[in-house]
Amino acid sequence: MTMLMASRKFMLVVMAVSLCVLSVSGCSSLRKKFTRTPKGAKTEDVFIPVLEPVEYKKTEETPQQIYQIHYSTLQAYFKDLWDALGKSSGGEKREKYILTEMLSHFDFMAGQLSQVKKAELDAVRAHIIKVLKEYDKPQGMRRYDRMSSDMRAVEREINREFKPGIVASALVVAGK
């Protein structure tokens, strides 16, 4: 029994010594994890340079450039319209949006044209308004084939009579 007792005492001493050695010399990463570091200053005075604003020259667009921009955008809206027109996926809002945007671009284009060409453009614009009024009818009563053919006629008319190269002589300078 004394042997058992001595063996237990020896084990107890070995464990106490190893615990003391580990606590004093333990792993440095373990020591870093459990030691507190003082927090830095809350605010630091950092110099932020203020740059001088750069004044850019305003680019003046000619009536030809303005007309060309609206004409190109109108062509893109025609492509979107052919994708959306008559699909049963509930694209009514999209179709109405495209048509109203086309009308706004027609207005900008008309503002660049002489009175004679403006009257011709207004006649074409009336066709779009007619197609847009079709949306006042219930969906089952709309004639998408008729709307599509009207819009194709409008696109042909725009491409034939209102290309930027064709109306170049009818463009009005903004100050006149």
DRENBA-184678 format. One record per residue (C-alpha): residue number from 0; z, x, y. Coordinates in steps of 0.25 Angstrom, whole numbers, m for minus. Last residue first. Example, Ala and Ser with C-alpha at 12.3 -4.5 7.8 and 13.67 -1.06 7.14 Angstrom:
# residues 2
atom seq: 1&up: 29&east: 55&north: m4
atom seq: 0&up: 31&east: 49&north: m18
END
This chain:
# residues 176
atom seq: 175&up: m339&east: m130&north: 325
atom seq: 174&up: m326&east: m122&north: 322
atom seq: 173&up: m326&east: m123&north: 307
atom seq: 172&up: m341&east: m119&north: 304
atom seq: 171&up: m349&east: m130&north: 298
atom seq: 170&up: m356&east: m128&north: 285
atom seq: 169&up: m369&east: m135&north: 284
atom seq: 168&up: m378&east: m123&north: 283
atom seq: 167&up: m369&east: m118&north: 271
atom seq: 166&up: m371&east: m131&north: 264
atom seq: 165&up: m380&east: m127&north: 253
atom seq: 164&up: m374&east: m113&north: 250
atom seq: 163&up: m360&east: m120&north: 249
atom seq: 162&up: m365&east: m130&north: 239
atom seq: 161&up: m365&east: m144&north: 245
atom seq: 160&up: m378&east: m151&north: 241
atom seq: 159&up: m381&east: m148&north: 227
atom seq: 158&up: m367&east: m144&north: 221
atom seq: 157&up: m360&east: m155&north: 229
atom seq: 156&up: m370&east: m165&north: 225
atom seq: 155&up: m369&east: m161&north: 210
atom seq: 154&up: m354&east: m161&north: 211
atom seq: 153&up: m354&east: m175&north: 217
atom seq: 152&up: m364&east: m180&north: 206
atom seq: 151&up: m355&east: m174&north: 196
atom seq: 150&up: m344&east: m182&north: 202
atom seq: 149&up: m351&east: m195&north: 202
atom seq: 148&up: m355&east: m193&north: 187
atom seq: 147&up: m340&east: m190&north: 183
atom seq: 146&up: m335&east: m202&north: 191
atom seq: 145&up: m346&east: m211&north: 184
atom seq: 144&up: m342&east: m205&north: 170
atom seq: 143&up: m327&east: m207&north: 173
atom seq: 142&up: m329&east: m221&north: 176
atom seq: 141&up: m315&east: m226&north: 179
atom seq: 140&up: m311&east: m240&north: 174
atom seq: 139&up: m302&east: m235&north: 163
atom seq: 138&up: m294&east: m225&north: 173
atom seq: 137&up: m291&east: m236&north: 182
atom seq: 136&up: m298&east: m236&north: 195
atom seq: 135&up: m293&east: m228&north: 207
atom seq: 134&up: m299&east: m216&north: 201
atom seq: 133&up: m313&east: m220&north: 204
atom seq: 132&up: m310&east: m218&north: 218
atom seq: 131&up: m310&east: m203&north: 216
atom seq: 130&up: m325&east: m205&north: 211
atom seq: 129&up: m328&east: m212&north: 224
atom seq: 128&up: m321&east: m202&north: 232
atom seq: 127&up: m329&east: m191&north: 225
atom seq: 126&up: m342&east: m198&north: 228
atom seq: 125&up: m338&east: m199&north: 243
atom seq: 124&up: m337&east: m184&north: 244
atom seq: 123&up: m352&east: m183&north: 241
atom seq: 122&up: m355&east: m192&north: 253
atom seq: 121&up: m345&east: m184&north: 261
atom seq: 120&up: m352&east: m171&north: 257
atom seq: 119&up: m365&east: m177&north: 263
atom seq: 118&up: m358&east: m181&north: 276
atom seq: 117&up: m352&east: m167&north: 277
atom seq: 116&up: m366&east: m161&north: 275
atom seq: 115&up: m371&east: m168&north: 287
atom seq: 114&up: m358&east: m166&north: 295
atom seq: 113&up: m358&east: m151&north: 293
atom seq: 112&up: m349&east: m145&north: 282
atom seq: 111&up: m336&east: m137&north: 282
atom seq: 110&up: m327&east: m150&north: 282
atom seq: 109&up: m335&east: m156&north: 271
atom seq: 108&up: m331&east: m145&north: 262
atom seq: 107&up: m316&east: m147&north: 265
atom seq: 106&up: m318&east: m162&north: 263
atom seq: 105&up: m325&east: m160&north: 250
atom seq: 104&up: m314&east: m150&north: 245
atom seq: 103&up: m304&east: m162&north: 248
atom seq: 102&up: m313&east: m171&north: 240
atom seq: 101&up: m314&east: m162&north: 228
atom seq: 100&up: m298&east: m161&north: 228
atom seq: 99&up: m298&east: m176&north: 228
atom seq: 98&up: m307&east: m176&north: 216
atom seq: 97&up: m300&east: m165&north: 208
atom seq: 96&up: m286&east: m173&north: 211
atom seq: 95&up: m292&east: m186&north: 206
atom seq: 94&up: m297&east: m179&north: 193
atom seq: 93&up: m284&east: m172&north: 191
atom seq: 92&up: m276&east: m185&north: 193
atom seq: 91&up: m286&east: m192&north: 183
atom seq: 90&up: m284&east: m181&north: 173
atom seq: 89&up: m277&east: m190&north: 163
atom seq: 88&up: m282&east: m184&north: 150
atom seq: 87&up: m294&east: m194&north: 149
atom seq: 86&up: m304&east: m184&north: 155
atom seq: 85&up: m313&east: m191&north: 165
atom seq: 84&up: m315&east: m180&north: 175
atom seq: 83&up: m306&east: m168&north: 172
atom seq: 82&up: m315&east: m157&north: 168
atom seq: 81&up: m326&east: m162&north: 177
atom seq: 80&up: m317&east: m163&north: 189
atom seq: 79&up: m312&east: m148&north: 187
atom seq: 78&up: m326&east: m143&north: 188
atom seq: 77&up: m328&east: m152&north: 200
atom seq: 76&up: m316&east: m146&north: 206
atom seq: 75&up: m321&east: m132&north: 204
atom seq: 74&up: m334&east: m136&north: 212
atom seq: 73&up: m325&east: m141&north: 223
atom seq: 72&up: m318&east: m128&north: 224
atom seq: 71&up: m331&east: m121&north: 225
atom seq: 70&up: m335&east: m130&north: 236
atom seq: 69&up: m322&east: m129&north: 243
atom seq: 68&up: m322&east: m114&north: 243
atom seq: 67&up: m337&east: m113&north: 247
atom seq: 66&up: m335&east: m123&north: 259
atom seq: 65&up: m324&east: m114&north: 264
atom seq: 64&up: m332&east: m101&north: 262
atom seq: 63&up: m344&east: m108&north: 269
atom seq: 62&up: m335&east: m112&north: 281
atom seq: 61&up: m331&east: m98&north: 283
atom seq: 60&up: m317&east: m93&north: 279
atom seq: 59&up: m310&east: m85&north: 289
atom seq: 58&up: m300&east: m76&north: 283
atom seq: 57&up: m287&east: m75&north: 291
atom seq: 56&up: m283&east: m61&north: 293
atom seq: 55&up: m271&east: m57&north: 286
atom seq: 54&up: m258&east: m54&north: 293
atom seq: 53&up: m248&east: m45&north: 286
atom seq: 52&up: m234&east: m48&north: 286
atom seq: 51&up: m224&east: m36&north: 289
atom seq: 50&up: m216&east: m32&north: 277
atom seq: 49&up: m201&east: m34&north: 277
atom seq: 48&up: m194&east: m23&north: 269
atom seq: 47&up: m183&east: m27&north: 260
atom seq: 46&up: m171&east: m18&north: 261
atom seq: 45&up: m161&east: m20&north: 250
atom seq: 44&up: m146&east: m21&north: 254
atom seq: 43&up: m140&east: m24&north: 241
atom seq: 42&up: m132&east: m37&north: 238
atom seq: 41&up: m121&east: m39&north: 227
atom seq: 40&up: m118&east: m24&north: 225
atom seq: 39&up: m117&east: m20&north: 211
atom seq: 38&up: m108&east: m25&north: 200
atom seq: 37&up: m98&east: m16&north: 194
atom seq: 36&up: m101&east: m13&north: 179
atom seq: 35&up: m93&east: m20&north: 169
atom seq: 34&up: m91&east: m13&north: 155
atom seq: 33&up: m94&east: m21&north: 143
atom seq: 32&up: m109&east: m18&north: 140
atom seq: 31&up: m108&east: m4&north: 145
atom seq: 30&up: m97&east: m1&north: 134
atom seq: 29&up: m106&east: m7&north: 124
atom seq: 28&up: m118&east: 2&north: 129
atom seq: 27&up: m109&east: 14&north: 128
atom seq: 26&up: m104&east: 12&north: 114
atom seq: 25&up: m90&east: 14&north: 112
atom seq: 24&up: m82&east: 27&north: 115
atom seq: 23&up: m68&east: 21&north: 119
atom seq: 22&up: m69&east: 8&north: 112
atom seq: 21&up: m75&east: 14&north: 100
atom seq: 20&up: m65&east: 25&north: 99
atom seq: 19&up: m53&east: 15&north: 100
atom seq: 18&up: m59&east: 6&north: 90
atom seq: 17&up: m61&east: 18&north: 80
atom seq: 16&up: m47&east: 22&north: 82
atom seq: 15&up: m42&east: 8&north: 79
atom seq: 14&up: m51&east: 6&north: 67
atom seq: 13&up: m46&east: 20&north: 61
atom seq: 12&up: m32&east: 16&north: 64
atom seq: 11&up: m33&east: 3&north: 57
atom seq: 10&up: m40&east: 9&north: 45
atom seq: 9&up: m29&east: 20&north: 44
atom seq: 8&up: m18&east: 9&north: 45
atom seq: 7&up: m25&east: 1&north: 34
atom seq: 6&up: m27&east: 13&north: 25
atom seq: 5&up: m12&east: 17&north: 27
atom seq: 4&up: m8&east: 3&north: 23
atom seq: 3&up: m17&east: 3&north: 11
atom seq: 2&up: m11&east: 16&north: 7
atom seq: 1&up: 3&east: 11&north: 9
atom seq: 0&up: 0&east: 0&north: 0
END
